[in-house]
Amino acid sequence: MHQAADDPRAGLILVGFSPHERLAVLARHLAWPGRVLADEQRALYRRLGVGRAPLWRVYSPATLATYAAAAAHGDRLARPVEDTRQLGADAIMADGVVRQLWRPRTSSDRPAAGQVIAAARAWLS
């Protein structure tokens, strides 16, 4: 995903709660074209009302069965290094104000990149 509408007034910002070093690795892996900001205290997450998923939604019976099957086959399960319950969000800001915000209910409940870009283009017109 590149600059919204290739407009110099728009840009992409990835905000994460991990330390900046970890976010930099992620940004390189994703070939992220925008800025990367670390919000280790999750201040922005709180201001946007971005929550964490309940345990039952992240660790559903199907997920637990997958883990149990892997363990039964002798596979070692790695401890997560991140908060697996943090849902994140996608937002469009204009003039320092959040104009549109998507708060997912699950980790897979995110808008398509094209949808976010189209919404950003609409705000820029």
C-alpha positions in Angstrom: 0.0 0.0 0.0 1.4 3.4 -0.9 0.6 7.0 -0.2 -3.2 7.6 -0.3 -3.9 8.8 -3.8 -0.2 9.6 -4.1 -1.1 13.0 -2.5 1.6 14.9 -0.7 -0.9 15.8 2.0 -1.4 12.1 2.9 0.9 9.6 4.4 0.9 6.2 6.1 1.8 5.8 9.7 2.2 2.5 11.4 1.8 2.8 15.2 2.6 -0.2 17.4 3.0 -0.8 21.1 6.2 -2.8 20.7 9.6 -1.2 21.2 10.7 0.8 18.2 13.5 -1.7 17.3 10.9 -4.5 16.9 8.6 -2.2 14.9 11.5 -1.3 12.6 12.1 -5.0 11.8 8.4 -5.4 11.0 8.4 -2.3 8.8 11.4 -3.6 6.9 9.7 -7.1 6.5 6.5 -5.4 5.2 8.4 -2.9 3.1 6.4 -0.3 4.9 6.5 3.0 2.9 5.4 5.3 5.8 6.6 6.4 9.2 6.7 4.0 12.2 5.9 5.2 15.7 6.2 3.3 18.9 3.3 3.8 21.4 4.7 1.5 24.2 2.3 3.0 26.8 -0.6 2.5 24.4 -1.7 6.1 24.9 -3.0 6.4 21.3 -4.8 3.0 21.6 -6.6 4.3 24.6 -7.5 7.7 23.0 -8.9 5.9 20.0 -10.8 3.4 22.2 -8.9 0.5 20.6 -9.4 -2.5 22.8 -8.1 -6.0 23.4 -10.1 -9.1 22.3 -11.4 -11.3 25.1 -9.5 -14.6 25.7 -12.3 -16.7 24.3 -12.2 -14.9 21.0 -8.4 -15.2 20.5 -8.1 -18.7 22.0 -11.2 -20.3 20.5 -11.9 -24.0 20.8 -10.5 -24.5 17.3 -7.3 -22.6 18.2 -6.8 -24.7 21.4 -7.4 -27.9 19.4 -4.7 -26.9 16.9 -2.3 -26.2 19.8 -3.2 -29.5 21.5 -2.7 -31.5 18.2 0.7 -29.8 17.7 1.7 -30.6 21.3 0.6 -34.2 20.8 2.9 -34.5 17.8 5.8 -33.2 19.9 5.8 -29.8 18.4 7.0 -27.1 20.8 4.8 -24.1 21.0 6.6 -20.8 21.2 5.5 -18.2 23.7 4.0 -15.1 21.9 6.4 -12.1 22.0 3.5 -9.7 21.5 0.1 -9.1 23.0 -2.0 -11.5 21.0 -5.2 -9.9 22.3 -4.4 -6.3 21.0 -6.7 -5.7 18.1 -5.3 -2.6 16.6 -7.2 -0.3 14.3 -7.1 1.6 11.0 -7.8 5.3 10.9 -7.9 8.3 8.6 -6.9 11.6 10.1 -7.2 15.0 8.4 -6.2 18.3 10.0 -5.2 16.4 13.2 -8.7 15.0 13.7 -9.7 11.3 13.2 -12.2 11.4 10.4 -12.8 7.7 10.1 -11.9 4.8 12.4 -12.2 1.1 12.0 -12.1 -0.8 15.2 -11.9 -4.6 14.5 -13.8 -7.1 16.6 -11.3 -9.8 15.7 -7.8 -9.9 14.3 -9.2 -10.7 10.9 -11.9 -8.0 11.0 -9.9 -5.4 9.2 -10.9 -3.2 6.2 -9.3 -4.0 2.9 -6.4 -1.7 2.0 -8.4 -0.5 -1.0 -11.3 0.5 1.3 -9.0 2.6 3.5 -7.3 4.2 0.4 -10.7 5.1 -1.1 -11.9 6.6 2.1 -8.7 8.7 2.4 -9.1 9.9 -1.2 -12.6 11.0 -0.4 -11.4 13.0 2.6 -8.7 14.6 0.4 -11.1 15.7 -2.3 
